[in-house]
Structure formats: structure tokens, C-alpha cells
Amino acid sequence: MSEVRRLVLDVLKPHQPTMLVLADKLGDLEGVHGVDITLIEIDNKVENIKITLEGDDVDFQDVAEVVQESGGSIHSIDKVSTGKHLIDEVETPQDAGASWLR
Amino acid sequence: MSSPAKPGISASLRRFVETLRHYHEIADVGEIARRYFPMNAFDGVLTALGIVTGAFFGGVTDPSSLVVVIASASLSLGVSGFYGSYLSEQAERTRALRELEETMLSRLDSTDVGSAARYAAVAIAAVAGFASAIGGLIMCIPFLLQPLLGVNGSFYGAWGIATLELVLLGVFLGHVSRGRLVVSSVKLVLAGGVAFGLSLLLNVAGL
């Protein structure tokens, strides 16, 4: 079974613990080499963030546990990359058409 | 050379301290504890000051009686400070947690947020209870040393300690507000003077 190399999550979390603490905890996980957290939207009590993790074996269960321990809730898995090498999404003519519409 | 068990204990102790620090940050305990500490310590010092002054003008000089009265009052204030703060803080924290849960659409009791809320109630109550009790308890020391200090010396010692505690509380508050420490200390000592003056008036009035 191939390992997860990149994982992108859409997460809703309280303001505390902060993104700094969450990034620190996720970065400490085994198999994770890099963490990026971006603030998407902030509300009075909660914030919507996008978490991107890269590594040689990102374990979703471990990540979900850290997020839930911090009071967060995973809304969706937005992107998963597996395999021996990281590859990026390939743009097709249909995508170009769609981007023109956007 | 250290024994094999020692690193395990120190590592778990370090982890425990880190967890508490983590909860401390999440629940923002520091700011609220900073409010409770001077407020309750002030209550404790002025209560003990009232007892000491009342005893002096009332002619109660027996050191063991004074120590029992001051210590009992201080411990009762400590218990009151602990329970009062715990119950009010727990109610506020639970309310805030439930509101957050409504926004998150999920339970948070078993998360760090829930644990931090429970920790905050206990930590703040401990600070409040300790602050209430310690000021008065320290004022027992001169009466325990009455054989050395003499009757009047023990009362002067207790008033001196009360003044010193009020000055230190003033310094603490001045430090928190980043204001002038002397002004802040004088304000608190004046409050002590008012309490002392009221006890004196009661004596003058013959009550």
C-alpha cells in the first residue's frame, strides 16, 4: 500500500489553541516533514483553516486525532497525494474552460 | 549516574508541566488569576488587620487566642475564596464551552479545550483561595513570637506585616498596570489606614 505524501484538510477550530500550537503538534507527528496552515475565514468564536501536510508517510488517523484533541473538526479531505513521487494536478482543456468561466 | 527510573519520572513530570502550560495558554488563566490574587489577598489582609486592631483596642492580648482567631478567619476566607471562585469560574467556563460547542456543532469535553476549561476553574480557585488565606496567616507570626516580642511588640509586628503586605500588593498592581508603584502602594496602605481608623473609632465610641 502506498503512503500518503500530501494531505490537504478543511478544518473548523476554536481560536484556542492557536494555529501555531496546532502546526507545532502536527509537525511533531511521525512521517510528517512539513506543515502549512492557512486561515481561510475567521468568526467570533471559530476559524476555518486549510491544513496542508507533506511527508513520507502522513497518517490520517494521527492527524485527525491531533486536530480533534485541539477541539477542531475536519470538514473535508480536500486533496490526497500518494505514491513514490509527489505529482501535481495536471491541467486539462476542460479545466482551462472552467477557469475561463470562473 | 542517574538510575534508570529517574528519566522516566522527570520526563513524565516535564510532560505534565507542559500540558498544564498548554491548558494555561488555551484558557487564558494568567489574566484572570491576576485579577483574583490582589482582590482576595487584599480582603485577607484587611480582615486580619481588623481582627488585630479590634483585639488590641478590646484588650485581647492572649497570643494563642489571637492566633486561633486570625488563622480561623484566614482559613475560612481561603475556603470561601476557593469555593466561590471555583463555582463562578466553572459556571462561566461551562457556559463558554457550550456556546463554542453550538458553533462547532460538536462536543468539546474530551478535547484540550474542555480540559483547559476544567483546569482553569481549579487553577483560578487555587490562586483565589491561597491569596485569601495567606495574608492573614502570615500576620499570625508576631503573635507566635510574643514571648520574644512582648505584647505591644507582637501587635506592632502584625501591623508592620499588614503594611508590608499592602505595599507589596500595591507594587504588584502597579507592575500589572505599568503605573507608578509608589502611588499604587500608597493607595492600598491608605485603605489599610481607613480600616485601622474605623476600628479606632469603634473603640473611641466605647463599643
Interface residues (C-beta under 8 A of the other chain):
Chain A: L12 P14 Q16 P17 V21 D43 N44 K45 V46 Q68 E69 S70 G71 S73
Chain B: H22 E25 I26 A27 D28 E99 L100 T103 M104 L105 S106 L108 T111 D112 V113 G114 A116
